[in-house]
Amino acid sequence: MSIQYRFVPIYDNLNEDSEKVTGFYPKVVSRGTINKERMFEEISHGSSSLRSELARSWMLMEDYIIDRLKDGYDVCLNDFCTFGISAKYRRVDRINEIRAESIFVKGMHVRTSEVVNKKLKWARFERESEK
């Protein structure tokens, strides 16, 4: 299977009319979302005991990763990715204008490993069929 894409126009809102960049760029088109239930089902190949083990292992890993992120760690799954968190805050001019209570978790980011990037480098692309 391959990754589908379509071409979308470049919208240049930064430059003046005489200097606008024009053209198209390829945009990846998702085939849909695979949730963890489907993933467990496909990996287990119908084995209910393996599916149960996968679900239990996932819960343990999920809890562990979240707890370590809450403790201020990045969590590295070697040869796959590293999870980290980013902060949401209001801009201040002086350091003493903000307290810890004013900083919140904005979200979690994922940085893929070189191994994953190298494997994805060989992914094939195919243009989305016209509808």
Residue pairs with C-beta under 8 A, 6 or more apart in sequence:
2 123
2 124
2 125
2 126
3 28
3 123
3 124
3 125
3 126
4 28
4 29
4 31
4 125
4 126
4 127
4 128
5 26
5 27
5 28
5 29
5 125
5 126
5 127
5 128
6 26
6 27
6 29
6 127
6 128
7 24
7 25
7 26
7 27
8 24
8 25
8 27
9 22
9 23
9 24
10 21
10 22
10 23
10 24
10 25
12 20
12 21
12 22
15 21
26 125
29 128
34 42
36 55
36 58
40 51
40 54
40 55
40 58
41 51
43 50
43 54
44 50
44 51
44 54
64 75
65 75
65 83
68 75
69 75
69 83
69 84
69 85
69 108
74 82
74 83
74 84
75 82
75 83
75 84
76 82
76 83
77 83
78 113
79 113
79 115
79 116
80 112
80 113
80 115
80 116
81 110
81 111
81 112
81 113
81 116
82 110
82 111
82 113
83 108
83 109
83 110
84 108
84 109
84 111
85 105
85 106
85 107
85 108
85 109
86 105
86 106
86 107
86 108
86 109
87 103
87 104
87 105
87 106
88 103
88 104
88 105
88 106
89 98
89 102
89 103
89 104
90 98
90 102
92 98
112 120
